[in-house]
Amino acid sequence: MSGGQSALAGFLLSGFLLALLGAILPAWGYHRDPPDFVAVGNYFLALALGIVLAARVGLQFMVRRGLAFLLVSGCAISCISLLYLAMVSPPLSEWYRVGGLLALGFGAGLVNLGLFHAISLSYQSDAAGTASRCGIWYGFGCLAATLLVAGTFYAYTVPSILILMAVVPGLFAGVYARRSYPAAAEGAHPTLRQALRDFRSPGAVLFALLLFFQFANEWSIAGWLPLFLIRRVGMSPSASLMMLAMYWLFLMTGRLVAIAILPRVRHGRLLMGSVLSAIFGYLILFSTNNAFGAGTGVLFVGAGFASIYPLVAEAIARRFPYYHPGFFNGIFSFALVGGLLAPATLGYAASRWGVGVLIGIPLIGTFMVMALLVLIWLESKVTGR
């Protein structure tokens, strides 16, 4: 596997690390009474803070030691964090796990920063294709993490599951230690000042906000779906995890279909169909009391979310045909933080109003995504870009 290919595949690791928390919560016992949803909110908040910290200090690591060192360091920190989390499972205090998740977020953030630098040449040759492939690898990583936990839920103890999961970033660390990543051609990137100036442009801000709310929608479901199904529908923990795996599968299958039909379908019609599908799925999830209804709701929500990222990836590739790693990592990190702050907020809200609020935040976020896409379309018409 070449350096560029291993960089694209690295987004599988990113998804794997960040999807772990939503899948492991039932194994930690947070579906039982009395529910401690505030602790769950703290977990997601710690993961988000780790990503923010990595975005601030990771560039200094790379400048001093190189890109391969940054990727290996991120993988190693993630591996050690998972091993640490294996030692601090309940009934130990939640604050031990908060510290471990902060470190895991930091490791995942370093990996993300390195990956956005490593895909520079791929992006320059095929901007839209590279952005779409990154999203697909990322989704498959989320699916892999969920299936691993679901498949081992009754077979292994929680520490054993986390130790097994720690093998994955360890293997990626070995891969990246043996790879070199060529620098982009001189002049291929704009200056960082140019990239930051573009980031302050209305179009870039709208794209960043769009990804922020879309990731918030996706991760609200991904973080809380198992607990919601256990407490509201009465499903078993293993069945709820398989339903979460189905959510990721529907999301990724729909994303592949959306990429294939984008050139032949009017984007406005596709967007409207996606929004209506997601809203219909929310209503089914909110009202169902059986596994069939839950599966149907998950299908419609996953299908509704599926086309948003391909639409955004295509639009970003048109609007920003050049590539600056810091610029794109900034947008992606901002979106990831939104994706993790939303389930954190749900944790604090659920502690007061119950898990039924799971439907409220992503429903509002879906309307925000639709409004932002309309604003991006209007801004492009006004500016001619």
C-alpha positions as CSV (number, residue, x, y, z in Angstrom):
1,M,0.0,0.0,0.0
2,S,1.4,3.4,-1.0
3,G,1.6,6.4,1.3
4,G,-1.4,8.0,-0.4
5,Q,-3.5,4.9,-0.2
6,S,-2.6,4.3,3.4
7,A,-3.5,7.9,4.2
8,L,-7.0,7.4,2.6
9,A,-7.4,4.1,4.5
10,G,-6.4,6.0,7.7
11,F,-9.8,7.6,7.7
12,L,-11.1,4.1,8.6
13,L,-9.0,4.4,11.8
14,S,-10.5,7.8,12.5
15,G,-14.0,6.6,12.3
16,F,-13.1,3.5,14.3
17,L,-11.8,5.5,17.2
18,L,-14.6,8.1,17.3
19,A,-17.4,5.6,16.9
20,L,-16.1,3.5,19.9
21,L,-17.8,5.5,22.6
22,G,-21.4,5.2,21.3
23,A,-20.9,1.4,20.9
24,I,-19.2,0.8,24.3
25,L,-21.7,2.7,26.5
26,P,-24.1,-0.3,26.9
27,A,-21.1,-2.5,27.7
28,W,-20.2,0.0,30.5
29,G,-23.8,-0.4,31.8
30,Y,-25.2,3.1,31.1
31,H,-28.5,1.6,30.0
32,R,-29.3,0.4,33.6
33,D,-31.1,2.2,36.3
34,P,-30.4,4.6,37.8
35,P,-29.2,6.2,34.5
36,D,-26.2,8.5,34.7
37,F,-26.6,10.5,31.5
38,V,-24.5,13.4,32.8
39,A,-21.5,11.1,32.8
40,V,-22.2,10.1,29.2
41,G,-22.3,13.8,28.3
42,N,-19.0,14.3,30.0
43,Y,-17.5,11.4,28.0
44,F,-18.5,13.0,24.7
45,L,-17.3,16.4,25.9
46,A,-13.9,15.0,26.8
47,L,-13.5,13.4,23.4
48,A,-14.3,16.7,21.7
49,L,-11.8,18.7,23.9
50,G,-9.1,16.2,23.0
51,I,-9.7,16.9,19.3
52,V,-9.5,20.6,19.9
53,L,-6.3,20.3,21.8
54,A,-4.7,18.1,19.0
55,A,-5.7,20.7,16.4
56,R,-3.9,23.4,18.4
57,V,-0.6,21.6,19.1
58,G,-0.4,18.9,16.4
59,L,1.2,21.2,13.8
60,Q,4.2,21.8,16.0
61,F,4.7,18.1,16.3
62,M,4.7,17.7,12.5
63,V,7.0,20.7,11.9
64,R,9.6,19.4,14.3
65,R,9.5,15.6,13.6
66,G,7.7,15.1,10.3
67,L,4.4,13.8,9.0
68,A,5.1,10.1,9.6
69,F,6.0,10.8,13.3
70,L,2.7,12.7,13.7
71,L,0.7,9.8,12.4
72,V,2.6,7.2,14.4
73,S,2.3,9.3,17.6
74,G,-1.5,9.7,17.1
75,C,-1.9,6.0,16.6
76,A,0.3,5.2,19.6
77,I,-1.6,7.6,21.9
78,S,-4.9,6.1,20.7
79,C,-3.6,2.6,21.4
80,I,-2.4,3.5,24.9
81,S,-5.7,5.3,25.6
82,L,-7.7,2.2,24.8
83,L,-5.5,0.0,26.9
84,Y,-5.9,2.5,29.8
85,L,-9.7,2.6,29.3
86,A,-9.7,-1.2,29.5
87,M,-8.3,-0.9,33.1
88,V,-10.8,1.8,34.3
89,S,-14.2,0.3,33.3
90,P,-17.1,0.6,35.8
91,P,-17.5,0.5,38.8
92,L,-14.4,2.7,38.9
93,S,-15.1,6.5,39.0
94,E,-16.3,8.0,35.7
95,W,-13.5,10.6,35.9
96,Y,-10.9,7.9,35.1
97,R,-12.7,7.3,31.9
98,V,-13.1,11.0,31.2
99,G,-9.3,11.3,31.3
100,G,-8.9,8.3,29.0
101,L,-11.4,9.7,26.4
102,L,-9.6,13.1,26.5
103,A,-6.4,11.3,25.5
104,L,-8.2,9.2,22.9
105,G,-9.6,12.4,21.3
106,F,-6.2,13.9,21.3
107,G,-4.7,10.8,19.6
108,A,-7.5,10.8,17.0
109,G,-7.1,14.5,16.4
110,L,-3.4,14.0,15.7
111,V,-4.2,11.2,13.3
112,N,-6.8,13.4,11.5
113,L,-4.3,16.3,11.2
114,G,-1.7,14.0,9.7
115,L,-4.2,12.4,7.3
116,F,-5.2,15.8,5.8
117,H,-1.6,16.5,5.1
118,A,-0.9,13.1,3.7
119,I,-3.8,13.2,1.1
120,S,-2.6,16.5,-0.4
121,L,-1.4,14.9,-3.7
122,S,-4.6,12.8,-4.0
123,Y,-6.8,15.9,-3.5
124,Q,-4.9,17.9,-6.2
125,S,-5.5,15.1,-8.8
126,D,-9.1,14.4,-7.9
127,A,-10.7,16.7,-5.4
128,A,-14.2,15.5,-5.3
129,G,-13.3,11.8,-5.5
130,T,-10.7,12.1,-2.7
131,A,-13.2,13.9,-0.4
132,S,-15.8,11.2,-1.1
133,R,-13.4,8.3,-0.5
134,C,-12.3,9.8,2.8
135,G,-16.0,9.9,3.9
136,I,-16.6,6.3,2.8
137,W,-13.5,5.0,4.6
138,Y,-14.5,7.0,7.7
139,G,-18.0,5.5,7.7
140,F,-16.7,2.0,7.3
141,G,-14.4,2.6,10.3
142,C,-17.5,3.5,12.3
143,L,-19.3,0.4,11.1
144,A,-16.3,-1.8,12.0
145,A,-16.1,-0.5,15.6
146,T,-19.8,-1.1,16.1
147,L,-19.7,-4.6,14.7
148,L,-16.6,-5.5,16.8
149,V,-18.4,-4.5,20.0
150,A,-21.7,-6.1,19.0
151,G,-20.0,-9.4,18.0
152,T,-18.0,-9.7,21.2
153,F,-20.6,-8.3,23.7
154,Y,-21.5,-11.5,25.4
155,A,-18.3,-13.4,24.4
156,Y,-15.7,-11.2,26.1
157,T,-15.5,-8.9,29.1
158,V,-15.4,-5.1,28.5
159,P,-11.6,-4.9,29.2
160,S,-11.0,-7.7,26.7
161,I,-13.1,-5.8,24.1
162,L,-11.1,-2.6,24.6
163,I,-7.8,-4.4,24.4
164,L,-8.9,-6.0,21.2
165,M,-9.8,-2.6,19.8
166,A,-6.4,-1.2,20.8
167,V,-4.9,-3.6,18.3
168,V,-6.3,-1.6,15.4
169,P,-4.4,1.7,16.1
170,G,-1.4,-0.4,17.0
171,L,-1.4,-2.0,13.5
172,F,-1.8,1.4,11.8
173,A,1.1,2.8,13.8
174,G,3.2,0.0,12.3
175,V,2.0,0.8,8.8
176,Y,2.7,4.5,9.1
177,A,6.2,3.9,10.6
178,R,7.1,2.2,7.3
179,R,5.7,4.8,4.9
180,S,7.0,8.1,3.6
181,Y,4.8,10.9,2.4
182,P,6.0,13.1,-0.5
183,A,5.5,16.8,-0.2
184,A,3.2,18.5,-2.6
185,A,4.8,20.3,-5.5
186,E,6.1,23.8,-4.8
187,G,3.3,26.3,-5.3
188,A,0.6,23.7,-5.2
189,H,-0.8,25.0,-2.0
190,P,-1.9,28.6,-1.3
191,T,-0.2,30.3,1.6
192,L,-1.7,29.7,5.0
193,R,-2.7,33.4,5.0
194,Q,-4.7,32.8,1.8
195,A,-6.4,29.7,3.2
196,L,-7.3,31.6,6.4
197,R,-8.6,34.5,4.4
198,D,-10.8,32.0,2.5
199,F,-11.9,30.4,5.8
200,R,-13.3,33.8,6.8
201,S,-15.2,34.1,3.5
202,P,-19.0,33.6,3.7
203,G,-18.8,30.5,1.6
204,A,-16.2,28.7,3.8
205,V,-18.0,29.7,7.0
206,L,-21.3,28.3,5.6
207,F,-19.6,25.0,4.6
208,A,-18.0,24.7,8.1
209,L,-21.4,25.4,9.7
210,L,-23.1,22.9,7.4
211,L,-20.6,20.1,8.3
212,F,-20.9,21.1,12.0
213,F,-24.7,20.6,12.0
214,Q,-24.6,17.5,9.8
215,F,-22.0,15.8,12.0
216,A,-24.1,16.8,15.0
217,N,-27.1,15.0,13.4
218,E,-25.2,11.9,12.6
219,W,-23.4,11.6,15.9
220,S,-26.5,12.3,18.0
221,I,-27.9,9.1,16.5
222,A,-24.6,7.2,16.6
223,G,-23.9,8.2,20.2
224,W,-27.3,7.5,21.7
225,L,-29.2,5.1,19.5
226,P,-28.3,1.9,21.6
227,L,-29.3,3.6,24.9
228,F,-32.5,5.0,23.3
229,L,-33.5,1.6,22.0
230,I,-32.8,-0.2,25.2
231,R,-34.7,2.2,27.4
232,R,-37.6,3.3,25.1
233,V,-38.1,0.1,23.0
234,G,-36.9,-2.5,25.4
235,M,-34.3,-4.1,23.1
236,S,-31.4,-6.1,24.5
237,P,-27.9,-4.4,24.5
238,S,-26.6,-6.7,21.7
239,A,-29.7,-6.1,19.5
240,S,-29.4,-2.4,20.0
241,L,-25.8,-2.5,18.9
242,M,-26.7,-4.4,15.8
243,M,-29.3,-1.7,15.1
244,L,-26.5,0.9,15.4
245,A,-24.5,-1.2,12.9
246,M,-27.5,-1.2,10.6
247,Y,-27.5,2.6,10.9
248,W,-23.9,2.9,9.8
249,L,-24.6,0.3,7.0
250,F,-27.6,2.2,5.7
251,L,-25.6,5.5,5.9
252,M,-22.7,4.1,3.9
253,T,-24.8,2.2,1.3
254,G,-26.8,5.3,0.8
255,R,-23.7,7.4,0.5
256,L,-22.3,5.1,-2.3
257,V,-25.6,5.3,-4.1
258,A,-25.7,9.0,-3.8
259,I,-22.2,9.4,-5.3
260,A,-23.3,7.2,-8.2
261,I,-26.5,9.2,-9.0
262,L,-25.3,12.7,-8.3
263,P,-24.4,13.5,-12.0
264,R,-27.9,12.4,-13.1
265,V,-30.2,13.8,-10.4
266,R,-31.1,17.4,-9.6
267,H,-29.4,18.2,-6.4
268,G,-32.3,20.2,-5.0
269,R,-34.7,17.3,-5.5
270,L,-32.2,14.9,-3.8
271,L,-31.8,17.3,-0.9
272,M,-35.5,17.6,-0.3
273,G,-35.9,13.8,-0.5
274,S,-33.1,13.4,2.0
275,V,-34.6,15.9,4.5
276,L,-38.1,14.3,4.3
277,S,-36.6,10.8,4.7
278,A,-34.7,11.8,7.9
279,I,-37.7,13.6,9.4
280,F,-39.9,10.6,8.7
281,G,-37.3,8.3,10.3
282,Y,-37.2,10.5,13.4
283,L,-41.0,10.3,13.8
284,I,-40.9,6.5,13.5
285,L,-38.2,6.2,16.1
286,F,-40.0,8.5,18.5
287,S,-43.3,6.6,18.3
288,T,-42.2,2.9,17.8
289,N,-42.3,0.3,20.5
290,N,-40.9,-2.7,18.6
291,A,-37.7,-3.8,16.8
292,F,-39.4,-3.6,13.3
293,G,-40.3,0.0,13.8
294,A,-36.9,0.8,15.2
295,G,-35.2,-0.8,12.1
296,T,-37.5,1.1,9.8
297,G,-36.8,4.4,11.5
298,V,-33.0,3.7,11.4
299,L,-33.3,2.9,7.6
300,F,-35.1,6.2,6.8
301,V,-32.7,8.3,9.0
302,G,-29.6,6.7,7.6
303,A,-30.9,7.1,4.0
304,G,-31.8,10.7,4.8
305,F,-28.3,11.5,6.1
306,A,-26.6,9.6,3.3
307,S,-26.6,12.2,0.5
308,I,-25.6,15.2,2.5
309,Y,-21.9,14.5,2.6
310,P,-21.5,13.7,-1.1
311,L,-23.3,16.9,-2.0
312,V,-21.0,18.9,0.3
313,A,-17.9,17.1,-0.9
314,E,-18.7,18.0,-4.5
315,A,-19.5,21.6,-3.6
316,I,-16.3,22.0,-1.7
317,A,-14.3,20.6,-4.5
318,R,-15.8,23.1,-6.9
319,R,-15.5,26.0,-4.6
320,F,-12.0,25.3,-3.3
321,P,-10.1,23.5,-6.1
322,Y,-6.8,24.1,-4.4
323,Y,-5.9,22.4,-1.2
324,H,-4.4,23.5,2.1
325,P,-4.2,20.8,4.8
326,G,-4.6,23.3,7.7
327,F,-7.6,24.8,6.1
328,F,-9.4,21.5,5.5
329,N,-8.4,20.0,8.8
330,G,-9.8,23.1,10.5
331,I,-13.2,22.7,8.8
332,F,-13.2,18.9,9.5
333,S,-12.1,19.4,13.2
334,F,-14.8,22.0,13.6
335,A,-17.4,19.6,12.2
336,L,-16.1,16.7,14.4
337,V,-16.4,18.9,17.5
338,G,-20.0,19.7,16.5
339,G,-20.6,16.0,16.1
340,L,-19.4,15.3,19.6
341,L,-20.9,18.4,21.4
342,A,-24.3,17.4,20.2
343,P,-24.4,14.0,22.0
344,A,-22.7,15.7,25.0
345,T,-25.6,18.2,25.1
346,L,-28.0,15.3,24.7
347,G,-26.5,13.7,27.8
348,Y,-27.1,16.7,29.9
349,A,-30.7,17.2,28.5
350,A,-31.5,13.5,28.9
351,S,-30.6,13.6,32.5
352,R,-33.5,15.9,33.0
353,W,-36.1,15.0,30.3
354,G,-35.1,11.4,29.4
355,V,-33.8,9.8,26.3
356,G,-36.8,11.0,24.2
357,V,-34.9,14.2,23.6
358,L,-32.7,12.2,21.2
359,I,-35.1,13.1,18.5
360,G,-35.2,16.8,19.2
361,I,-31.7,17.9,18.6
362,P,-31.1,16.1,15.3
363,L,-34.5,17.1,14.0
364,I,-33.6,20.8,14.6
365,G,-30.2,20.1,13.0
366,T,-31.8,18.7,9.9
367,F,-33.7,21.9,9.3
368,M,-30.5,23.9,9.9
369,V,-28.6,21.7,7.3
370,M,-31.4,22.4,4.7
371,A,-31.3,26.1,5.4
372,L,-27.5,26.3,5.1
373,L,-27.5,24.4,1.8
374,V,-30.0,27.0,0.5
375,L,-27.7,29.8,1.7
376,I,-24.7,28.2,0.1
377,W,-26.6,28.0,-3.2
378,L,-27.6,31.6,-3.0
379,E,-24.1,32.7,-2.0
380,S,-22.7,30.9,-5.0
381,K,-25.2,32.6,-7.3
382,V,-24.4,36.0,-6.0
383,T,-20.6,35.6,-6.1
384,G,-20.5,33.6,-9.4
385,R,-18.5,30.9,-7.7
